[in-house]
Amino acid sequence: MSKLSNRFHRPVLAAGTSFFMTFLVSGVATWRILGWDAAMVRNWMTSWMISWAVAAPTMYFVMPIVRRVVCRIIDE
């Protein structure tokens, strides 16, 4: 199987990281509000898609800034 070109690293990293983080965080937040039932799962999926649509592009643009700040405060 061939791999993607390195030029896709930034968007794939942003999409993948935001995908899993929003999935988990929206699930926990929805569960805390509604408890565990059928409506919770439906509401979770709705909340997750909305949060991922916001988080993925945000991570794409914010990640380089965060990386520079981290490099300034971490001794390599």
Secondary structure by P-SEA (a helix, b strand, c coil): cccccccaaaaaaaaaaaaaaaaaaaaaaaaacccccaaaaaaaaaaaaaaaaaaaaaaaaaaaaaaaaaaaaccc
